[in-house]
Amino acid sequence: MSMPANDEEVDERLHSLETAQAVQVATQTGAQATQAATQAGQAATTAAAHAGTWSTMSAGGAGLVAGIFLGLAIAKS
């Protein structure tokens, strides 16, 4: 790499480096935000899946108990 010929060239190179560094920081920040959002979405999905499973099991259990009592009532009549 050659030495810069004048102050204007030094300023131009410095500006290019500053711009590249700002882009790198913005990219890293964006990647971290994306990762955090992905993890939050995954946690919410997992929680919803668990809630759906338990509500389905509860409804099935309630239906089973109601069916047993209904069957007993029909059998007695």
N, C-alpha and C positions, 0 to 999 in steps of 0.2 A: 504494500500500500504506500503510495507516494505522499509526501508531505503537502499540506495545503499551500497554495500559492499566495493567498491573501486572507484578510480577515473576513471578507464576504463568503469565501468558500468554507471557512471554519464555522461561521454562523449557520450556513446552509447545512453542513454536516451535523452540527449540534441539533439543529431543528429536526432533522430527519431522525436522529437518535431519540430525541424526546418524543416525537410522534410514535415511533415504533414501540417505545416503552409504554406509552399511554394506551396503545392498542393492546399490548400484551396484558396490562393490568385489567382493562375492560373485558378482555376475553376470559381471563381467569375468574373475574368476579361473576360474569355471566354463567360460566360453567358451574361455579359453586352454587349460584342461585337455582340453576336447573336441577342440580343434584339434590338440593334441599327440597325443592318442589316435588321431585320424583319420589323421594323418601316419604314425604308427607302424604302424597297420593297413595303410595303403597300401604302405608299404615291405615289410612282411611278405608281403603278397599278391604284390607284384612279384617278390620273392625266390622265393616258392613257384612262381610261374609259370615263372620261368627254370629252376629246378631240375627241374620237371616236363618242360619242353621238352627239356632236355639229357638227362634219363634216358630219355625216349622215343626220342630220336635215338640214344643209345647202344645201347638194346635193339634198335632197328631195324637198326643197323649190325652188331651181333653176330649177329642173325638172318640178315642178308644173307650174312655171311662163312660162317656154318654152312651155309646153304643152298647156297652155291657148292661147298664141300667135299663136302657130301652129294650134290650133283648130279654132281660129278666121280667120286665113289666109285661111284655107281650106273651112270654111263656106262662105267666101266672093267670092270664085271662083266658 
